Amino acid sequence: MDRDFLIDLFADFGPVTIRRMFSGFGISADGTNFALALRAGLYFRADEQTIPQFEAESSRPFSYQTSTKTVTVNSYWQLPARLFDDSEELAGWARAALAAAQRAALRKRPKRQKPAKAIASKVAAKKAVAKKPVAKKKMTKRKTAARRKKKA
């Protein structure tokens, strides 16, 4: 599959962004990746709400082979081949895949922001470590005697 074919395929869905990814393309809309075009197959994002639809079409999840095992990625399922000829129905499946991708993004926990006070104390601690006290030099006998005379 090439970029032009994919753009034509998603014409009824709406504008998509297509980027090189792995050995194929990542397809996104509104900044959310919802499909992969890999190894002559098109895979849509799926979740517990949309997987039954893929299973009903005898579709399979994306999988790849490593040197020791086969890895199955249950979050992307192969688009049924019959949909390549029906762009209106494909657009409906694409909308469902985009919704699944958006739900998955909402489930991800955002990275916890550290409070400013904790960051400031860490910075202060690093500065304190950097400013180690310098060891005092030993005074010579002559300087010590001169100081004693001044004090007296």
N, C-alpha and C positions, 0 to 999 in steps of 0.2 A: 504494500500500500504506500502510495506516495502522498505528499502534502496536498496536492490539487484534488486528488480523489477524495481525501478526507474532508476537505472544505466543501466539495459538492455534496458529499454524503450528509453533512450536517446543515445543509441549506435551509430545510424546513424547521430545524431546531432553533437556529439563530447564529449569531457570530460566535466563533470559537477561536481560542488561541492554541496553536499547535507548536510544540517545542520538541526538539530532539531529546530522547530519553532512552537510556540503555541501547538496545538495538533497534529501536523504533521511535515512536512519538508518544508524548503525553498530551492529552486533549483537555482543555479547561475552559470554563466559562465563568465570568465574574471573579477570576482569581482562584477558582476552586477546580482542582484536577478531578475529573470524573470518568475518564476513559483512557485506555492504553491501546495503542496499535502496535502489536509486537508479533513477529514471526508469521506474517500473513493472517493474523487473527485480531479481532477487535474485542476488547474486554471492557465491560462497564463496571463501575463501582456498584457494590451490592451490600446489603445488610439484612437483618432478620426480616424486614418488611418486604424486600424485593427478591430475596433468594428463592422463595417458592415459585415465583414467576419464571425464573431461569430453569429451575428444576422441572417445571411443567413442560418446558421446551426441550428437555433432555440436554441442557447445556451443562458445561463443566467449569469448575473454577480454574483460574490460571495456575499453572504449575511449571516448574523447571527442574532440570536435573543437575545435581552437583556430582562431584566425583564419588561420593559415598551414599547419596540418597536423593529421593525426589521430594522437592519442597512444594507444598500446595498453598496458594495465597487465596484464602476464602473471601477476601474483600473485593476481588475482581473476578467476574464471570464472563465467559465467552458469549458474545452476541450471537443469537441464532442466525444462520446463514440466510434464511428466508427474508430477514429484515433488510438486507442489502438492496432488495428490489422494491421495498415499500418505505419510502422516505418519511411519510406521515407517521406511520407506526413507529419507525425508528426514532423519530423526534419525541414521541411519548416515552419510549424506553430511555432516551437520553435525559429527559426531564426527571424521570424517576431515579436515574443514576446520579444526577446532579443533586437531587434532594438527599439521597443516601450519603453522598460525600459531605454535604453540609451538616447532616445529622452527626456524622462521624467527627467533623471538626468541632462541633459543640460539645461532644463527649470528652474530648481531650482536655486535660487539666491545663490551664495556663501556667506558665512558669511563675513561681512565687516571687514577688518583688520584695527585696530586702528593705526594711525601713531605713530611712535616711540616717537615723541616729546610730544604728548598728554599723552602717557603712562608715560614718564619721569616726566612730571609736576604733574601727579596724585601721583606718588611715592613720589616726593618731598613734596607735600601737606600733605601726610600721615605722613611723617617724621616730618614735622613742628608741626603737631598736637600732635605727640608723645612727642616732646621736649617742653613741656609747661614750662614757666619760673617759677622758684621756688620762693615763697614769701620770702622776706627778714625778718630775725628775728629782733625783737625790741631789741635795745641795753639797757642795764641796765644803771642806773644813773651813776654808777662808771665808766663804759667804756666810756660814753659820756663825762664825765668830763675829763678823761684822754686824749681823742682825742683833746679836746679844748686846753688843756695845750700844746700838741705837736705842734698844728698849731700856737700858739702864740709865 
